[in-house]
Amino acid sequence: MSKNDVLPKMNIGKFAKKIIILNIIIYICIGILLPNNIFAVQTKHSYSKGQLSKYPGYDTLIQNLQAKHPNWNFTILETGLDWNEVIKNETVASHGRNLIYYTYSGNWVCSSCGNRAYDTGKWKCASEASVSYYMDPRNWLNETNIFQFENLAYNGDIQNIDGVKKILSTVGWANGDTITYIKPNGQKGTINKSYAQVIMDAAKEAGISPYHLAARIKQEQGSNTNASSTGRGDNSTYPGYYNFLNIQATGSNVIGNALKYAQTQGWDDPEKSIKGGAKFIAGTYISRGQSTLYLQKFDVDNSDGSLYYHQYMQNVSASYTEGNTVRSSYEGMGLLDSSINFVIPVYDNMPKEISPSPAGTVPVTQNVQVTNDEINIRSARSTSSPEIAKVNKGDTLLRIELAGSKENGYYWDKVVLSDGRKGYIARDFITQINDVTNSNTSAVANVSVNLRNGPGTTDTSIITTITSGQSVTIIEVGKYNGLDGYNWSRVKLSNGTQGYVVSDYLTEVTSTNYIIAYVNCNSDGKVNVRSGAGTKYSVVTSLAKDAKVTVLQKAAGNDNGYVWDKIVTSDGLEGYIANSYLRYENSQPNTNTQPNGSNPNENCDVDGDNIVDSADLYYVIKFLKEIPEEYNPSYDVDKDGQIDSTDLYIIIVYLKQH
């Protein structure tokens, strides 16, 4: 059956088309097409000593800051979110949601994505370790890094043009008392204001911090000598248009998309761009509860009815960098002891240890073989440290850390002996070999449990958290029994990550009530996993054909013509999926992927973010409203050579059925 057999072409006039578009916009506004997100209650309150005992480490750090800066004020945002759930939503739920610059490697980079290029080609997907490091507020509750938590509302008592000039002092394009720019007609224009004054005016009008605005522009534009900058006005496709804050700089052509948006907004000079961008940030972020650099980078405030999706930048370190820029400005003007307000988020079930930097040693789970006789295993990374054992050529060891630098002329890697003792060996005398395994058993975690790089709770690192119900493959058992009071199993996750788990926290699939299932849809389609049993709930993630899940509860709900199963993905995300999209293990494939017999349409993802949602509908509506006479294949959902109401209809049907 062809696509047009399922969704017949509608021949309607322009007036009817406008009515349909108007109705869709109304539906969006009243929430019919947008998810009805249901979240835990979040609260904000002023900090008082001793009230954060359930959040390890916060009290001491905040009290240290209060002692040094008595005029600083701290508001606590109790997110009600589980820390492990937050990290998974910021990483495996949507690879590329957080990016690290391409010069980083090793533990900084997502192991699933590896060297895959994102955005402009100079970014990689950030690892869980990277995201945990930057997201853990405890890493930044110090005098240097605190300003990513500053409330970004306008504060005329301490914010002034001198501070803006200080922030802009290292960028050449911001010098001088006038702004010279290129008009769309190629002629030169002049604004009789400095960039600092324009930013100050824009901040006052928008009600946001001018320091935040200046730091954000500096972050986006840098020295502004790059030919791909959105602040030069000399782009050959959109000459004379400016987007200093890179609003809508998304997709594969970030510069072009940003300048195209600037053209639609009439930003044909720097002042219009900066003032328009300031209003956009104020209205789109600060008024939605994302009133700090941290909350704009990491969307963990649900006051706007959403989580995780509404994030200003993909750069995982953006709030850290911009916050330090603002702090330098305060310091330069002697304002660090002023009355400044900070909003500090806290999460449930945070680890006692503050999330470490991924720099330096890299946790691994690998087998190695000794290449020489009489090689010392030492208690520390040094030739002078005590010897704890000797190994000989052909001996097999478990390596759990790769050293990042040399000591006494050697890279000292951390290894585990057969009796569970841990020590260090010079890398020159070992070579990596294939995994040494004695099992290949499918299992699920029966509780949420830490996955460690080696056996034992001491001298090992937590790699990630396995969610209750998450499927794993046990590849080794019985080798490290009784270590730190537990028996340990070596497991492999769906993305290839390996580590050790307490054996009692795993249950073989054959002896459990859990059911393993696989996503059943066409090869190019994806199926949404939602936060509740129905299409009105928010999308947690999207799964491709043959993705493996664990069914926690069959028929957990019935809504929108679907029966919904509660599942855990192989990445450890919990959610609900219409069971007509599942085929259960040892069952025949389900060929009827949707109740009405239609298949998911891969062309519905018009914005290219691998998720079909109301944003795709919005972009088609916007295209029809602003430039209906043009043609762009990205918006031609049914690929019939024209963009019209049928394309909107297909997306609506897709959203309703998913």
C-alpha positions as CSV (number, residue, x, y, z in Angstrom):
1,M,0.0,0.0,0.0
2,S,1.4,3.4,-1.0
3,K,1.6,6.4,1.3
4,N,-1.2,8.1,-0.8
5,D,-3.5,5.2,-0.3
6,V,-3.3,5.8,3.5
7,L,-3.3,9.6,3.4
8,P,-5.1,10.7,0.3
9,K,-4.2,14.1,-1.3
10,M,-6.5,17.0,-0.3
11,N,-7.3,19.5,-3.0
12,I,-8.3,22.6,-1.2
13,G,-8.1,26.3,-1.8
14,K,-5.8,28.8,-0.1
15,F,-8.6,30.0,2.2
16,A,-9.3,26.5,3.4
17,K,-5.6,26.0,3.9
18,K,-5.4,29.1,6.0
19,I,-8.3,27.8,8.1
20,I,-6.5,24.5,8.7
21,I,-3.3,26.3,9.6
22,L,-5.2,28.5,12.1
23,N,-6.9,25.5,13.7
24,I,-3.6,23.7,14.1
25,I,-2.1,26.8,15.8
26,I,-5.0,26.9,18.1
27,Y,-4.7,23.2,18.9
28,I,-1.0,23.7,19.7
29,C,-1.9,26.7,22.0
30,I,-4.5,24.7,24.0
31,G,-2.2,21.7,24.3
32,I,-3.9,19.1,22.1
33,L,-0.7,18.5,20.1
34,L,1.8,19.3,22.8
35,P,2.6,16.8,25.5
36,N,0.9,17.2,28.8
37,N,4.0,16.8,31.0
38,I,3.5,15.5,34.5
39,F,6.5,16.1,36.8
40,A,7.4,16.0,40.5
41,V,6.7,19.2,42.4
42,Q,9.7,21.6,42.4
43,T,10.2,24.2,45.2
44,K,12.4,27.2,45.7
45,H,13.4,28.6,49.1
46,S,16.1,30.7,50.7
47,Y,19.0,28.7,52.0
48,S,19.5,28.2,55.7
49,K,22.2,26.3,57.5
50,G,21.7,22.6,57.8
51,Q,18.7,22.2,55.6
52,L,20.5,20.3,52.8
53,S,21.6,17.3,54.8
54,K,20.0,14.9,52.3
55,Y,22.1,16.4,49.5
56,P,25.7,15.5,50.4
57,G,28.3,18.2,50.4
58,Y,26.1,21.2,49.7
59,D,25.9,22.7,53.2
60,T,29.7,23.0,53.7
61,L,30.3,24.5,50.2
62,I,27.5,27.1,50.6
63,Q,28.6,28.0,54.1
64,N,32.1,28.6,52.9
65,L,30.9,31.0,50.3
66,Q,28.6,32.8,52.8
67,A,31.6,33.2,55.2
68,K,33.7,34.9,52.5
69,H,30.8,36.9,50.9
70,P,28.2,37.7,53.5
71,N,26.1,39.8,51.0
72,W,25.6,36.9,48.6
73,N,22.1,35.3,48.7
74,F,21.4,31.7,47.9
75,T,18.0,30.3,46.7
76,I,17.7,26.5,46.6
77,L,15.9,24.9,43.7
78,E,14.8,21.4,44.8
79,T,14.3,19.8,41.4
80,G,12.7,16.6,42.8
81,L,14.7,14.8,40.0
82,D,16.7,11.7,40.5
83,W,20.4,12.4,39.7
84,N,20.9,9.2,37.7
85,E,17.7,9.8,35.7
86,V,18.9,13.3,34.9
87,I,22.2,12.2,33.6
88,K,20.6,9.5,31.4
89,N,18.2,12.1,30.0
90,E,21.0,14.4,29.2
91,T,23.1,11.7,27.5
92,V,21.7,8.4,26.2
93,A,18.1,9.7,25.8
94,S,19.4,11.9,23.0
95,H,22.9,11.5,21.8
96,G,24.3,14.9,20.9
97,R,22.2,16.8,23.4
98,N,25.5,17.7,25.0
99,L,28.7,18.1,23.0
100,I,32.4,18.4,23.8
101,Y,34.9,20.1,21.5
102,Y,36.6,17.9,19.0
103,T,40.1,18.2,20.6
104,Y,38.9,16.2,23.6
105,S,39.3,12.5,23.6
106,G,39.2,9.5,26.0
107,N,36.8,9.6,28.8
108,W,35.4,12.9,27.7
109,V,33.7,11.4,24.7
110,C,30.6,9.3,24.5
111,S,31.8,5.7,23.8
112,S,28.7,5.0,21.6
113,C,29.3,7.9,19.3
114,G,33.1,7.9,19.3
115,N,34.5,10.4,16.8
116,R,31.2,11.1,15.0
117,A,31.2,14.8,14.2
118,Y,28.3,16.9,15.4
119,D,27.1,20.5,14.6
120,T,29.8,22.3,12.7
121,G,32.0,19.2,12.5
122,K,34.1,20.3,15.4
123,W,32.1,18.7,18.2
124,K,31.7,15.3,19.6
125,C,29.0,13.7,21.8
126,A,29.9,14.2,25.5
127,S,30.2,11.2,27.7
128,E,28.2,10.5,30.9
129,A,31.4,11.3,32.8
130,S,31.6,14.7,31.1
131,V,28.0,15.6,31.6
132,S,28.1,14.5,35.3
133,Y,31.2,16.6,35.8
134,Y,29.7,19.8,34.4
135,M,26.2,19.2,35.8
136,D,27.2,18.5,39.4
137,P,26.7,21.8,41.1
138,R,29.1,20.9,43.9
139,N,32.0,21.2,41.4
140,W,31.3,24.9,41.0
141,L,30.2,26.1,44.4
142,N,33.4,28.1,44.8
143,E,34.4,31.8,44.4
144,T,35.6,31.2,40.8
145,N,32.8,29.2,39.2
146,I,29.7,30.3,41.1
147,F,28.5,32.8,38.6
148,Q,26.8,30.3,36.3
149,F,24.2,30.1,39.0
150,E,23.6,33.9,39.2
151,N,20.0,35.0,38.8
152,L,20.0,36.8,35.4
153,A,17.4,39.4,36.1
154,Y,18.5,43.0,35.5
155,N,20.1,44.6,38.6
156,G,20.9,48.3,38.1
157,D,22.5,48.6,41.5
158,I,25.6,46.6,40.5
159,Q,25.3,46.3,36.7
160,N,26.7,49.1,34.6
161,I,28.3,50.0,31.2
162,D,31.8,49.7,32.7
163,G,31.2,46.1,33.4
164,V,30.0,45.5,29.9
165,K,33.1,47.1,28.5
166,K,35.2,44.9,30.7
167,I,33.6,41.8,29.3
168,L,34.1,43.0,25.7
169,S,37.6,44.3,26.2
170,T,39.3,41.4,24.5
171,V,37.2,41.4,21.3
172,G,38.3,43.8,18.7
173,W,35.0,44.3,17.0
174,A,33.5,45.9,20.1
175,N,35.9,48.8,20.3
176,G,35.0,52.4,19.6
177,D,32.0,54.7,20.3
178,T,30.2,54.0,17.0
179,I,29.2,50.8,15.2
180,T,29.9,50.6,11.4
181,Y,28.0,47.8,9.6
182,I,27.0,46.5,6.2
183,K,23.4,47.1,5.0
184,P,21.5,44.5,3.0
185,N,22.0,46.7,-0.1
186,G,25.8,46.5,0.4
187,Q,26.2,50.1,1.6
188,K,27.7,51.0,4.9
189,G,25.7,52.1,7.9
190,T,26.6,53.8,11.2
191,I,25.1,53.6,14.7
192,N,26.1,56.4,17.0
193,K,26.5,54.1,20.0
194,S,29.1,51.7,21.2
195,Y,28.4,48.0,21.4
196,A,28.6,48.3,25.2
197,Q,25.8,51.0,25.1
198,V,23.7,48.9,22.8
199,I,24.0,45.9,25.1
200,M,23.2,48.0,28.1
201,D,20.1,49.4,26.4
202,A,19.0,46.0,25.3
203,A,19.4,44.5,28.7
204,K,17.3,47.2,30.4
205,E,14.5,46.8,27.8
206,A,14.4,43.0,28.2
207,G,14.9,43.0,32.0
208,I,18.0,40.8,31.9
209,S,21.5,41.1,33.1
210,P,23.7,43.1,30.7
211,Y,26.7,41.1,31.9
212,H,24.9,37.9,30.9
213,L,24.0,39.4,27.5
214,A,27.6,40.6,26.9
215,A,29.1,37.3,27.9
216,R,26.7,35.4,25.7
217,I,27.5,37.5,22.7
218,K,31.2,37.1,23.4
219,Q,30.7,33.3,23.7
220,E,28.9,33.2,20.4
221,Q,31.0,35.6,18.3
222,G,34.4,35.4,19.9
223,S,36.9,37.7,18.1
224,N,34.5,37.9,15.1
225,T,37.2,37.3,12.5
226,N,35.9,34.0,11.4
227,A,34.3,34.1,8.0
228,S,31.4,32.0,9.2
229,S,30.4,34.5,12.0
230,T,26.8,35.6,12.2
231,G,27.9,39.1,13.4
232,R,29.8,40.3,10.3
233,G,27.0,41.0,7.9
234,D,29.1,39.8,4.9
235,N,27.5,36.3,4.4
236,S,27.0,35.8,0.7
237,T,23.5,34.3,1.1
238,Y,22.1,36.7,3.7
239,P,24.2,39.9,3.3
240,G,23.5,42.7,5.8
241,Y,21.7,40.5,8.4
242,Y,23.0,39.9,11.9
243,N,22.3,37.4,14.6
244,F,24.8,38.2,17.4
245,L,23.2,35.7,19.8
246,N,22.9,32.9,17.2
247,I,19.2,32.5,17.8
248,Q,17.8,29.4,15.9
249,A,21.4,28.4,15.0
250,T,20.5,24.7,14.6
251,G,20.7,21.9,12.1
252,S,23.4,21.1,9.7
253,N,23.8,24.7,8.5
254,V,23.9,26.6,11.8
255,I,25.2,29.8,10.3
256,G,22.8,29.9,7.5
257,N,19.8,29.0,9.7
258,A,20.7,31.7,12.2
259,L,21.0,34.4,9.5
260,K,17.8,33.2,7.8
261,Y,16.0,33.7,11.1
262,A,17.6,37.1,11.4
263,Q,16.2,38.0,8.0
264,T,12.7,37.0,9.0
265,Q,13.0,39.2,12.1
266,G,14.4,42.2,10.1
267,W,17.6,42.2,12.0
268,D,19.5,44.3,9.4
269,D,21.8,46.1,11.8
270,P,23.7,45.0,15.0
271,E,21.4,47.0,17.3
272,K,18.3,45.3,16.1
273,S,20.0,41.9,16.3
274,I,21.2,42.5,19.9
275,K,17.9,43.9,21.2
276,G,15.8,41.3,19.4
277,G,18.1,38.5,20.7
278,A,17.9,39.9,24.3
279,K,14.1,39.9,24.1
280,F,14.1,36.4,22.7
281,I,16.3,35.1,25.6
282,A,14.2,36.9,28.2
283,G,11.0,35.6,26.8
284,T,12.1,32.2,25.8
285,Y,14.3,31.2,28.7
286,I,14.3,33.5,31.7
287,S,10.5,33.8,31.8
288,R,10.3,30.0,31.6
289,G,12.2,29.5,34.8
290,Q,15.6,29.2,33.2
291,S,16.9,32.3,35.0
292,T,20.6,31.2,35.3
293,L,23.3,30.2,32.8
294,Y,23.2,26.7,34.4
295,L,19.5,26.3,33.9
296,Q,19.7,27.6,30.3
297,K,22.3,25.0,29.6
298,F,20.7,22.2,31.6
299,D,16.8,22.3,31.5
300,V,16.0,20.8,34.9
301,D,13.4,23.5,35.9
302,N,10.0,22.2,34.9
303,S,8.0,25.4,35.5
304,D,7.4,25.7,31.8
305,G,6.1,22.1,31.6
306,S,9.1,20.6,30.0
307,L,12.5,19.1,30.9
308,Y,15.8,18.5,29.1
309,Y,14.6,19.7,25.6
310,H,14.7,23.4,26.0
311,Q,18.5,24.1,26.2
312,Y,20.2,27.1,24.8
313,M,23.5,25.5,23.7
314,Q,24.8,22.0,23.1
315,N,28.3,22.8,24.4
316,V,28.4,21.0,27.7
317,S,30.8,23.5,29.3
318,A,28.9,26.7,28.1
319,S,27.5,27.8,31.5
320,Y,30.9,27.2,33.1
321,T,32.7,29.3,30.5
322,E,30.2,32.2,30.4
323,G,29.9,32.3,34.2
324,N,33.6,32.7,34.6
325,T,33.5,35.6,32.1
326,V,30.9,37.4,34.1
327,R,32.8,36.7,37.3
328,S,36.0,38.3,35.8
329,S,33.9,41.4,35.0
330,Y,32.6,41.7,38.6
331,E,36.2,41.2,40.0
332,G,37.6,43.9,37.6
333,M,35.1,46.4,39.0
334,G,35.5,45.4,42.6
335,L,31.9,44.2,42.8
336,L,32.4,40.7,44.1
337,D,31.2,41.6,47.6
338,S,27.9,43.1,46.3
339,S,24.5,41.7,47.0
340,I,24.3,39.0,44.3
341,N,21.6,36.3,44.1
342,F,22.3,32.7,43.1
343,V,19.9,29.9,42.4
344,I,21.4,26.5,43.3
345,P,19.7,23.2,42.0
346,V,19.8,20.0,44.1
347,Y,18.9,16.5,43.0
348,D,17.7,13.4,44.7
349,N,20.0,10.4,45.3
350,M,23.2,12.3,44.5
351,P,26.4,10.3,45.1
352,K,28.4,11.1,48.1
353,E,31.5,11.7,45.9
354,I,31.5,14.8,43.8
355,S,31.5,13.9,40.1
356,P,35.2,13.8,39.1
357,S,36.7,15.4,36.0
358,P,37.2,12.9,33.1
359,A,40.7,14.2,32.6
360,G,43.7,12.1,33.7
361,T,43.1,8.4,34.2
362,V,40.5,6.7,32.2
363,P,38.4,3.9,33.7
364,V,38.3,0.8,31.5
365,T,37.5,-2.9,31.9
366,Q,40.0,-4.8,29.8
367,N,42.1,-8.0,29.9
368,V,45.8,-7.7,29.4
369,Q,48.6,-10.2,29.3
370,V,52.1,-9.7,30.8
371,T,54.9,-9.7,28.2
372,N,58.0,-10.2,30.5
373,D,59.0,-12.2,33.5
374,E,59.5,-10.9,37.0
375,I,57.4,-7.8,36.6
376,N,56.4,-5.9,39.8
377,I,52.9,-4.9,40.7
378,R,53.2,-1.8,42.9
379,S,50.9,-0.1,45.4
380,A,51.2,3.3,43.7
381,R,52.3,4.8,40.4
382,S,56.0,4.9,41.1
383,T,59.1,2.7,40.9
384,S,59.8,3.5,44.5
385,S,56.4,2.4,45.8
386,P,56.1,-0.9,47.6
387,E,55.8,-4.1,45.6
388,I,52.6,-6.1,46.3
389,A,53.1,-9.0,43.8
390,K,55.2,-10.3,40.9
391,V,53.8,-11.5,37.6
392,N,55.4,-13.4,34.7
393,K,55.1,-13.6,30.9
394,G,51.8,-15.0,29.9
395,D,49.9,-14.1,33.1
396,T,46.5,-12.5,32.5
397,L,45.3,-9.5,34.5
398,L,42.2,-7.3,34.6
399,R,43.1,-3.6,33.7
400,I,40.7,-1.1,35.2
401,E,42.5,2.3,34.6
402,L,44.6,3.7,31.9
403,A,47.1,6.3,33.2
404,G,47.0,9.7,31.5
405,S,50.6,10.8,32.2
406,K,54.0,9.2,33.0
407,E,55.6,8.8,36.4
408,N,59.3,7.8,36.6
409,G,59.2,7.4,32.8
410,Y,56.3,4.9,32.7
411,Y,52.5,5.0,32.2
412,W,51.3,3.1,35.3
413,D,48.0,1.3,34.6
414,K,45.8,0.0,37.5
415,V,45.2,-3.7,37.4
416,V,43.3,-6.4,39.4
417,L,45.0,-9.6,40.5
418,S,43.2,-12.9,40.5
419,D,42.7,-12.6,44.3
420,G,41.1,-9.2,43.9
421,R,44.0,-7.1,45.1
422,K,44.6,-4.0,43.1
423,G,47.9,-2.4,42.1
424,Y,49.8,-0.7,39.3
425,I,51.9,-2.0,36.5
426,A,54.1,-0.2,33.9
427,R,52.3,-0.3,30.6
428,D,55.5,-1.2,28.7
429,F,55.2,-4.8,30.1
430,I,51.5,-5.6,29.2
431,T,49.5,-5.9,26.0
432,Q,45.7,-5.9,25.6
433,I,44.1,-9.2,24.7
434,N,40.5,-10.3,23.9
435,D,38.0,-10.4,26.7
436,V,38.5,-13.4,29.0
437,T,34.9,-14.6,29.6
438,N,33.1,-17.7,30.9
439,S,29.5,-16.8,30.4
440,N,27.0,-15.4,27.8
441,T,23.8,-15.1,29.7
442,S,21.0,-12.6,29.2
443,A,19.9,-10.9,32.5
444,V,18.2,-7.8,33.9
445,A,19.1,-5.7,36.9
446,N,16.5,-6.4,39.7
447,V,17.4,-3.1,41.4
448,S,19.1,0.1,40.2
449,V,22.8,-0.5,40.8
450,N,26.2,1.0,40.1
451,L,28.2,-0.4,37.2
452,R,31.9,-0.3,38.3
453,N,35.1,-0.6,36.2
454,G,36.3,-3.5,38.3
455,P,35.2,-5.9,41.1
456,G,34.8,-4.5,44.6
457,T,33.5,-1.3,46.2
458,T,37.0,-0.1,47.0
459,D,39.5,1.3,44.6
460,T,37.1,1.1,41.7
461,S,35.2,3.8,39.8
462,I,31.5,4.0,39.0
463,I,31.0,4.1,35.2
464,T,27.2,4.5,35.2
465,T,24.1,3.4,36.9
466,I,22.1,0.4,35.6
467,T,18.3,1.0,36.0
468,S,16.1,-1.7,37.5
469,G,14.9,-3.8,34.6
470,Q,17.7,-2.8,32.3
471,S,19.0,-5.7,30.2
472,V,22.6,-6.8,30.3
473,T,24.7,-9.7,29.1
474,I,26.7,-11.5,31.9
475,I,30.1,-12.5,30.4
476,E,32.0,-13.6,33.5
477,V,30.9,-15.1,36.8
478,G,32.7,-16.8,39.8
479,K,36.1,-15.2,39.4
480,Y,35.8,-12.5,42.1
481,N,33.6,-14.0,44.8
482,G,33.5,-12.6,48.3
483,L,35.3,-9.4,47.4
484,D,34.2,-6.6,49.8
485,G,31.5,-8.9,51.0
486,Y,29.9,-9.6,47.5
487,N,30.1,-11.9,44.6
488,W,30.8,-9.9,41.3
489,S,29.7,-10.5,37.7
490,R,31.2,-8.9,34.7
491,V,28.5,-7.6,32.3
492,K,28.3,-5.9,28.9
493,L,25.7,-3.3,28.1
494,S,24.0,-2.8,24.7
495,N,26.4,-0.1,23.7
496,G,29.4,-2.4,24.4
497,T,30.3,-0.8,27.8
498,Q,31.7,-3.4,30.3
499,G,31.9,-3.4,34.0
500,Y,31.2,-5.3,37.2
501,V,27.9,-5.6,39.2
502,V,27.1,-7.4,42.4
503,S,25.8,-10.8,41.2
504,D,22.8,-10.7,43.6
505,Y,21.5,-7.6,41.8
506,L,21.1,-9.5,38.4
507,T,18.4,-12.0,37.5
508,E,18.7,-14.3,34.5
509,V,15.9,-13.6,31.9
510,T,14.9,-17.2,31.9
511,S,14.1,-17.2,35.6
512,T,12.2,-13.9,35.9
513,N,8.8,-12.4,35.1
514,Y,10.5,-9.8,33.0
515,I,9.8,-10.0,29.2
516,I,12.3,-9.0,26.6
517,A,10.9,-7.3,23.5
518,Y,12.0,-5.6,20.3
519,V,10.8,-2.5,18.6
520,N,8.8,-3.4,15.4
521,C,8.5,-0.7,12.8
522,N,9.8,0.0,9.3
523,S,13.6,0.3,8.9
524,D,13.7,4.1,8.7
525,G,11.1,4.9,11.3
526,K,11.3,5.5,15.0
527,V,8.9,4.9,17.8
528,N,8.5,7.3,20.8
529,V,8.9,6.2,24.3
530,R,6.7,8.4,26.5
531,S,6.8,9.4,30.2
532,G,3.2,8.0,30.7
533,A,0.7,5.7,29.1
534,G,-0.6,7.9,26.3
535,T,0.4,10.3,23.6
536,K,-0.4,13.3,25.8
537,Y,2.8,12.5,27.8
538,S,6.2,13.9,27.0
539,V,8.7,12.0,24.8
540,V,11.5,10.3,26.8
541,T,13.4,9.0,23.8
542,S,12.8,7.5,20.3
543,L,13.8,3.9,19.4
544,A,14.6,2.5,16.0
545,K,13.7,-0.9,14.6
546,D,14.9,-3.9,16.6
547,A,15.9,-1.9,19.7
548,K,15.8,-4.1,22.7
549,V,13.7,-3.3,25.7
550,T,12.6,-5.0,28.9
551,V,8.8,-5.0,29.6
552,L,8.2,-4.2,33.2
553,Q,4.4,-4.3,33.0
554,K,2.3,-5.4,30.1
555,A,-0.9,-3.4,29.4
556,A,0.0,-0.7,31.9
557,G,-2.5,1.7,30.3
558,N,-5.0,2.1,27.5
559,D,-5.2,5.4,25.7
560,N,-5.5,6.9,22.2
561,G,-6.5,3.6,20.8
562,Y,-3.3,1.9,22.1
563,V,-2.5,-0.5,24.8
564,W,0.7,0.7,26.5
565,D,3.5,-1.4,28.1
566,K,5.8,0.0,30.7
567,I,9.4,-0.6,29.6
568,V,13.1,0.0,30.3
569,T,15.3,0.7,27.3
570,S,18.7,-1.0,26.9
571,D,20.2,2.4,27.9
572,G,18.3,2.4,31.2
573,L,15.5,4.8,30.4
574,E,12.0,4.1,31.8
575,G,8.9,4.9,29.9
576,Y,5.8,3.6,28.1
577,I,5.4,2.4,24.5
578,A,2.3,1.3,22.5
579,N,2.7,-2.5,22.5
580,S,1.5,-2.7,18.8
581,Y,5.1,-1.5,18.1
582,L,6.6,-4.4,20.1
583,R,7.4,-8.0,19.3
584,Y,8.1,-10.1,22.3
585,E,11.0,-12.4,22.5
586,N,10.3,-15.8,20.9
587,S,7.2,-14.5,19.2
588,Q,6.5,-13.8,15.6
589,P,7.1,-10.3,14.2
590,N,4.1,-8.0,14.5
591,T,3.5,-6.7,11.0
592,N,0.7,-4.4,11.9
593,T,2.8,-1.6,13.3
594,Q,-0.1,0.8,13.8
595,P,-3.8,0.2,14.6
596,N,-4.9,1.7,11.3
597,G,-2.3,-0.1,9.2
598,S,-0.2,2.9,8.3
599,N,3.6,3.1,8.9
600,P,5.6,5.8,10.6
601,N,6.7,8.4,8.0
602,E,10.4,9.1,8.1
603,N,9.9,12.4,6.4
604,C,8.0,13.9,9.4
605,D,11.2,14.9,11.0
606,V,11.6,18.1,9.1
607,D,14.0,19.8,11.5
608,G,16.4,16.9,11.4
609,D,16.7,16.3,15.2
610,N,15.7,12.6,15.0
611,I,12.5,13.3,16.9
612,V,9.1,14.0,15.4
613,D,7.3,16.5,17.7
614,S,5.3,19.8,17.6
615,A,8.5,21.7,16.5
616,D,8.3,19.9,13.1
617,L,4.7,21.0,12.7
618,Y,5.7,24.6,13.7
619,Y,8.4,24.8,11.1
620,V,6.1,23.7,8.3
621,I,3.4,26.2,9.5
622,K,6.0,29.0,9.6
623,F,7.3,28.1,6.1
624,L,3.7,28.3,4.7
625,K,3.1,31.5,6.4
626,E,6.3,33.3,5.5
627,I,7.5,32.0,2.1
628,P,4.8,29.8,0.6
629,E,5.9,30.6,-2.9
630,E,9.3,29.0,-2.4
631,Y,10.1,25.2,-2.2
632,N,12.3,23.5,0.3
633,P,12.4,19.6,0.2
634,S,12.9,19.5,4.0
635,Y,9.2,20.7,4.5
636,D,7.8,18.5,1.7
637,V,6.7,15.6,3.9
638,D,4.8,13.6,1.3
639,K,7.5,14.4,-1.4
640,D,5.0,15.4,-4.0
641,G,7.0,18.5,-5.1
642,Q,4.9,21.0,-3.2
643,I,4.4,22.1,0.4
644,D,0.8,22.4,1.4
645,S,-1.8,21.4,4.1
646,T,-1.3,17.7,3.3
647,D,2.2,17.9,4.7
648,L,0.8,19.3,7.9
649,Y,-1.9,16.6,8.0
650,I,0.7,13.8,7.8
651,I,2.6,15.2,10.8
652,I,-0.6,15.6,12.8
653,V,-1.5,11.9,12.1
654,Y,2.0,10.8,13.1
655,L,1.9,12.8,16.3
656,K,-1.5,11.4,17.3
657,Q,-0.4,7.8,16.6
658,H,2.9,8.0,18.4
